[in-house]
Amino acid sequence: MPDPIQKDGTSAVVLDAEADTVSMPMWYWRKIVNYIIDTQTALKIAGAEKQK
């Protein structure tokens, strides 16, 4: 999973405990989505290789 800690030491993910919400910038959402896509692709490739 992509690390939410940025180079300056702050977190890209912000918890608002009072409102019971978590917020994050769109660039971090894209990072998460790309991670999921890459992981699923790798698993599919590994599964196809295993079946050979």
Secondary structure, 3 states (H helix, E strand, C coil): CCCCECCCCCECCEEECCCCEEECCHHHHHHHHHHHHHHHHHHHHHHHHHHC
